[in-house]
Amino acid sequence: MKLRLLTASLLFTGFLFPATASAASLSGGSQVHLISPMLSAILVAPGASANANGLQIQGLGGASAPWTVVVLLTFLSLIPSLLLCVTPFARLLIVFHFLRQALGLQTTPSNQTLIGLSMILTFFLMQPVGAVVYDTAVVPLEAGQITPLEALNRAGVPLRQFMAHYVRDKDVALFLDLAKEPRPNNIKDLSFRVMLPSYILSELKAGFQIGTVLFLPFLIVDMVVASITTSVGMMQLPPVVISTPLKLLLFLMVDGWHLLIGALMRSFN
């Protein structure tokens, strides 16, 4: 019995666009179709055979690579984390956590809610990039016009251009110095080795900056409430009991969610 194995390439649109991967001709002639939103771009191994001597799989270079599937499946488990690190997800989630702490709420909104909201906004922001990746890399790959490695290189171009808009020169200079690489004429020509850590560091700083500014108005409310309760002799009443409802009321009166998400979305334009 012969088995055709499919392995997935690391293409950005695998996170944004559902795709259909066809696999496996079985001995009875039936076919199994796998639909997965994470595996839109498929690296079809040139051939594979399973026999009594063991599983032999052809790698990208055509050589036998028995552990190709094991290595790729292990790497695929890291793809979600890698994709979240090269998107606005980190900045959004940091800001939302700062907001929850500033309001004095410990578990509301829940972590799942904040993560879900961050992912939805990330999909919204990255959809144009994903569309470019899909048109330039996935479509030619599915048509057999380019190789998987060429598709991977094409997919990296729009993603690198997106990250180049938000990296700071200071962070780029740091990692160029650490990598001992010359500075290119155009920041969009940076290697992924330098671009990725520079982008992550820039996003962390941006998230903390926005979160700190967001924290200050609510900190003033806490200080005023604590001062009033102390001056009137209400020492046994925790200030947070009074300040939390006041902060929630203030946040709702100014339509805080609308203002915050609108400002975050515009910060990426």
C-alpha positions in Angstrom: 0.0 0.0 0.0 1.4 3.3 -1.1 0.9 6.5 0.9 1.4 10.1 -0.3 2.4 12.4 2.6 1.8 16.1 2.7 3.8 18.5 4.7 2.9 22.2 5.4 5.1 25.1 4.6 5.4 28.2 6.8 3.3 30.7 4.9 1.6 33.6 6.6 -1.8 33.0 5.0 -2.1 29.7 6.6 -3.2 31.7 9.6 -5.7 33.9 7.7 -7.2 31.8 4.9 -8.6 28.3 5.0 -7.3 25.9 2.4 -7.8 22.4 1.3 -5.0 19.9 1.3 -5.5 16.7 -0.5 -3.8 13.7 0.8 -3.3 10.0 0.4 -4.4 7.5 -2.1 -5.4 4.4 -0.1 -5.4 0.9 -1.4 -9.2 0.9 -2.1 -8.8 4.0 -4.3 -10.6 6.4 -1.9 -9.1 9.8 -1.1 -9.0 11.7 2.1 -9.3 15.5 2.0 -8.0 17.5 4.9 -9.3 21.0 5.5 -7.3 23.2 7.8 -7.1 26.9 8.2 -3.6 26.7 9.5 -2.1 24.7 6.6 -3.0 26.7 3.5 0.3 26.3 1.7 1.2 22.7 1.2 4.7 21.3 0.6 3.9 18.2 -1.3 6.8 15.8 -0.9 7.9 14.4 -4.3 7.2 10.9 -3.2 7.0 8.7 -0.1 6.8 5.0 0.5 6.2 2.9 3.6 7.5 -0.6 3.6 8.8 -3.2 6.0 12.2 -1.4 6.2 10.7 1.8 7.6 9.2 5.0 6.4 11.2 6.8 3.8 10.2 10.4 2.8 11.8 12.6 0.2 12.9 16.0 1.5 12.9 19.3 -0.3 16.2 18.5 -2.0 15.0 15.1 -3.2 17.1 13.1 -0.7 15.6 10.6 1.6 14.7 12.1 4.9 13.1 9.7 7.3 12.6 12.3 10.0 11.3 15.1 7.8 7.7 14.7 9.0 8.7 14.5 12.6 10.7 17.7 12.4 8.1 19.5 10.4 5.3 18.5 12.8 7.4 19.7 15.7 8.0 23.0 13.9 4.3 23.4 13.0 3.5 23.4 16.7 5.5 26.6 17.1 3.9 28.4 14.1 1.0 30.0 16.1 3.4 31.5 18.5 5.7 32.7 15.7 2.9 34.3 13.8 1.6 36.1 16.9 5.0 37.5 17.4 5.2 39.0 13.9 1.7 40.6 14.1 0.1 43.4 16.2 -1.2 40.7 18.6 1.5 41.4 21.3 0.8 45.1 21.4 -2.9 44.7 21.6 -2.9 42.1 24.3 -0.4 44.2 26.4 -2.7 47.3 26.2 -5.8 45.3 27.2 -4.0 43.8 30.2 -2.9 47.3 31.3 -6.5 48.5 30.9 -7.8 45.7 33.1 -5.3 46.5 35.8 -6.0 50.2 35.6 -9.7 49.6 36.1 -8.9 47.5 39.2 -10.5 44.4 37.8 -8.7 41.1 38.3 -10.5 38.6 36.1 -13.0 40.8 34.1 -12.7 40.6 31.1 -11.2 37.2 31.3 -7.9 36.2 29.7 -9.8 34.2 27.1 -11.9 37.3 26.2 -8.8 39.5 25.9 -7.0 37.0 23.8 -10.0 36.5 21.5 -10.4 40.2 21.1 -6.7 40.7 20.3 -6.8 37.9 17.7 -9.9 39.3 16.0 -8.3 42.7 15.8 -5.1 41.1 14.6 -7.0 39.4 11.7 -8.6 42.7 10.8 -5.2 44.5 10.6 -3.3 41.7 8.8 -6.0 40.8 6.2 -4.4 43.1 3.5 -1.0 41.5 4.1 -2.5 38.1 4.1 -4.3 38.8 0.8 -1.0 39.8 -0.8 0.7 36.7 0.5 -2.2 34.5 -0.8 -2.1 36.1 -4.3 1.7 36.1 -4.7 2.7 32.8 -3.0 -0.2 30.4 -2.4 -2.0 30.7 -5.7 1.2 30.1 -7.8 2.2 27.3 -5.5 -1.2 25.5 -5.9 -1.0 26.0 -9.6 2.5 24.3 -9.7 4.1 27.4 -11.1 6.7 27.8 -8.3 8.4 25.6 -5.8 7.6 25.5 -2.1 10.8 27.4 -1.2 10.0 30.1 -3.8 6.6 30.4 -2.3 8.1 30.8 1.2 10.4 33.5 0.0 7.5 35.3 -1.7 5.4 35.1 1.4 8.1 36.7 3.5 8.2 39.9 1.3 4.9 41.5 2.3 5.4 40.4 5.9 8.8 42.0 6.0 7.3 45.2 4.5 4.6 45.3 7.2 7.1 44.9 10.0 9.4 47.5 8.5 6.8 50.2 9.2 6.8 49.7 12.9 10.4 48.8 13.9 12.5 51.5 15.6 15.8 52.5 14.2 17.3 52.1 17.6 16.2 48.5 17.8 17.4 47.8 14.3 20.8 49.2 15.1 21.0 47.1 18.2 20.4 43.8 16.4 22.5 44.8 13.4 25.4 45.3 15.7 24.8 42.0 17.5 24.5 40.1 14.2 27.5 41.9 12.8 25.6 42.7 9.6 25.9 45.8 7.5 23.0 48.2 7.4 21.1 48.0 4.1 20.1 51.0 2.2 16.4 50.2 2.7 15.0 49.0 6.0 12.7 46.7 4.0 15.8 44.8 2.9 16.7 43.7 6.4 17.1 40.0 7.0 14.5 38.2 9.1 17.2 37.5 11.6 17.4 41.2 12.4 13.8 42.2 11.5 12.0 39.7 13.8 13.6 40.6 17.1 13.6 44.3 16.2 9.9 44.2 15.5 9.1 42.3 18.7 11.1 44.7 20.8 9.5 47.7 19.2 6.0 46.3 19.7 6.7 45.6 23.4 7.8 49.2 23.9 4.8 50.5 22.0 2.4 48.4 24.1 3.9 49.5 27.4 3.9 53.2 26.3 0.2 53.1 25.4 -0.6 51.1 28.5 1.2 53.6 30.8 -0.6 56.6 29.2 -3.9 54.6 29.7 -3.1 53.9 33.3 -2.5 57.5 34.4 -6.2 58.8 34.5 -7.3 55.9 36.6 -4.3 56.3 38.9 -5.4 59.9 39.5 -8.9 58.6 40.5 -7.3 56.1 42.9 -5.2 58.9 44.5 -8.1 61.2 44.9 -10.3 58.5 46.5 -7.6 57.4 48.8 -7.0 61.0 49.9 -10.6 61.6 50.5 -11.2 58.4 52.5 -8.2 59.2 54.6 -9.1 62.8 55.3 -12.6 61.8 56.5 -11.3 59.1 58.8 -12.6 56.1 56.8 -9.4 54.1 57.5 -11.1 50.8 57.6 -12.7 51.1 54.1 -10.3 50.1 51.4 -10.1 52.8 48.7 -10.5 50.3 45.9 -14.1 49.6 47.0 -15.0 53.2 46.1 -12.5 53.8 43.3 -13.3 50.8 41.2 -17.0 51.7 40.5 -16.0 55.3 39.9 -13.3 54.2 37.3 -15.8 51.9 35.6 -18.4 54.7 35.5 -15.8 57.1 34.0 -14.7 54.5 31.4 -18.3 53.9 30.3 -19.2 57.6 30.2 -16.5 58.4 27.7 -17.2 55.2 25.7 -13.8 53.9 26.5 -13.9 50.7 24.4 -14.7 52.7 21.3 -12.0 55.3 21.9 -9.3 52.7 22.9 -9.8 50.3 20.0 -10.2 53.2 17.5 -6.9 54.7 18.7 -5.2 51.3 18.6 -6.4 50.6 15.0 -5.2 54.0 13.9 -1.8 53.5 15.4 -1.2 50.8 12.8 -2.2 53.0 9.9 
